Amino acid sequence: MVACPECAAEIELSNVEQGEIITCPECGVELEVLSVNPPTLGLAPAEGEDWGE
């Protein structure tokens, strides 16, 4: 179990990979799995605009 950095809800990480984006079931914020061992979550980076480059 790991706490959401936005709302502190407990989230169980299972079958996730580092770099994967998940959504907090409590507050709905997008989170990035920063580390699997030990489990660490961070706010997902904001998506930039795609200018077709």
N, C-alpha and C positions, 0 to 999 in steps of 0.2 A: 504494500500500500504506500502511496505517495500523496502528498497534499498538493492541491491545485494552488499555484502561486497567486491566483487572482482572488479566489473565494475561500481557500483553505479546506475545501471538500476533500474527503479521502477518495482516491481513485486507485483501483486495482489494475496494475499493468500486467497483462498476460499476452504472450505471443505478439509482442511489439518489437520493432527494430529501432536502433538509434537513427535519428533524423525523421522518424515517422511523425505525422501530424495527427493528433487526436482531438476530440472535442470533450470538454468537461461536461459531464451529465447534469451538474447542478447549475452552473452559470452560463454554459454555452460558449465560453471563450475557446479559441483554437490554441492548442498547446503543442509544443515540439518535444519529443523524447530526446533529451540531451545526452542521457546515459542510461544504459540498461542495468549495469551493475557497478555501483549502487543505482537504483532507479532515481532519475532526476528529470523533472519537467521544467520547461521555461515557456514564456509566451512565444507563440509562433511569430516569425518575422512577417511584417505586412507585405502583401503582394504588391510589387511594383507594376507599373503599366508596361504592357508588351507593345513595343513600337515596331514589331515585325523584323527585328534585327537578328 
